[in-house]
Amino acid sequence: MPRKLTLWMLVLAATASGCATQKQFLDQMQPTAITTVLNRTRFDWNCQSATATLISREVVQPALQGPLVNGIPRAEYTGGVAGCGKRATFVVICPEGGSGCFATGEGPFHPAWQPRPAATPGMIPNQADRSMLAWTRRCLTEGECHTRTSGSC
């Protein structure tokens, strides 16, 4: 009986130390996450007076885990940013073992997001669009297209 109790105590201690490690990881990356979201917002909005508030934080386990494959755990912070008459939320992701974080931008699930305007006839916004349009026209007239990277249809 004492042996089982010792085993359970070891399992409990290992679990508790894992939680402390996650808390330490979140505490360690939090200043970097807040700085990242503030830098992005100040640049995107051209608003140096923007301020950030931490809404939530958690450690997200990798989708791939197994004996041969291991993903990277990451800290995920949700921050609210306000300034210059604007207000938005951003998700900041910091990979474990990394030296920085990534702040997501406003996307299709954000109320302020606007889709790219459709091109009108005769209006091609940039060289990449011109190239894609020329390739599409060539493939439609010459036949079946298999890959964009081959440069031919």
N, C-alpha and C positions, 0 to 999 in steps of 0.2 A: 504493500500500500504506500509506503513512503516514496518508493521509486516512481509511481504514477503521479504522486503529488509534486515531486521534483520536476518531472517532465512537463506537467501543466504549468508550473511556475516559470520554467524556461520559455515555453511558448508564449506565455503572457508577457514576460519581460521583453522578448523579441518583438512582439506586436507593439508594445508601448514605445520601444526605442524607435521603431519605424515611424510612428506618429510624430515623435519629437523631431525626427529627421525631416519629415515633410514640412513641419512648422518652421524649422530652421531654414529650409530651402525657400519657403514663401517669404519669410522675414528678410532673408538675404537678397532676394531678387526684387522685392517691392520698390525700393528707391529707384532702381534702374527702370522698372516698368512705368512708374509715374513720370520720370524724366523723359522716357521714350514717347509716351502719349502727349505730354506737354510740348515737346519739340515738334512732333508731327502736326499737332493742332495749331501751334503758333505759326508754323510755316504755311499750312493749307489755308488757314483763315486770315493770314497776315495780321495776327492779333497777339501782340506781346503781353497783353494783360490777362490772357486765358489762365484759368486755374483748374486744377483737377481734384476730384474727390474719388476715393476708392469705394466702389459699390460692393464688390465681392472678389473672392480669391479662392483658388483651389488647385490642387495638383491633379493633373489629368494623366492617367496611365496610358501607355502606348496601345494602339489597336493591335499590334502584332507582338505577341509574347509566346515564347515556347522554348523548347530545349535548344533549337538551332538559330532562332531569330528573336532578337529583342529590339524593340523600338526605344525611343528616348522619352522618358517622362518629362513633362513640362508644366511649368506654373502658368496658370491662366488667370488673368486679372480683368475685371470689368471696371472701367473707370468712367466717370461722368466728367465732362469738360464744359466749362461755361466761360464766356467772354465776348466782348464786342457785340452784344445783342444776340449771340448764338448759343446753342446748347445742344450737346450730342453725347452719345455713349460710344465707347470704343472698347474692343477686346484686345488685350496685350498678351502675347505668348512669349514665354522665356524658356528655352530648352535647358534641361539640366546639363551642367558641364559647359554650357555656352558662356560667352562673354557679353551678350547683349540680348535685346528683346525685339519683337516685331509688333507694331501697332496696326491693327486692321483699319481700313478706311471705311467710309460710308459706302455701303453696297446696296443691292436691290432689296434688302430687307429693312433698310433704314428709310424712314419717311421723307428725308430730305433728298434722297437719291433721285437723279433724273437720268433716263436713258439717253444714250448718244443720239442726236438727231439723225434721222434718215437722210441719206444723200439724195439730192434732187438731180434730175438729168443735167449733165454738164458740170456738176460740182463734185469733185473728188478731193477730199481734204488733204491727203498726204501721199507720199511716194509709195508706201506699202499698199494703200488702197488701189493706187493706179496699177501696181504690179499684179495684185490679186485680180483686178478686173480684166487686165489683158490676158492673164493666164486662163481665167474662166471663159472668156470669149474664144480663145484659141482652142481650148478643150471641147467646147460645145460645137465648134465648126469642124474640128479634125476628128472627133470621135470620143471614145470612152476615156475617162481620166482615172488613173489608178493612184497616183501619189503626187502631192504638191512638191515634195522635196526633190523629185527626179528632174524637174525642170522641163519635162515634156509630158505629153498626154499619153 
